[in-house]
């Protein structure tokens, strides 16, 4: 048995369910986690939900979501720096205004995005921005193969294209 704060319990049991659709439980060991998950898998009262919007599910069951405690939002970011840059690049591609009928960024635009729009901890040094852009484009394609494609722009430079 171990202690967690009320803030941590709220984050694990309430906000993660509403934001990400799953609950995280703290365990003292891997054996305890596996035993608990096995017990949950065998229980008859648990049904796998098909609802994407958990807040709507709470409203359906009569929960007053307007009275939930409002606390500061905590972002837990995981992954390597390149993976985090790739996630930011994907978000940038999604929000980009379409040119013609396609949303894309050239490699120069990716370099500018990495230097200007990223938080300080994720910005590459200006001397290595070309390598960082190349790696970020490749990692974005690797992490999101169904959403992005790498194409050639004018037969010369590369571009990353949002295809979803």
Helices and strands as residue ranges (DSSP letters): H 6-10, I 11-15, H 16-20, H 30-42, H 54-60, G 65-67, H 81-95, E 103-106, H 107-116, G 126-128, H 129-143, E 148-153, E 157-162
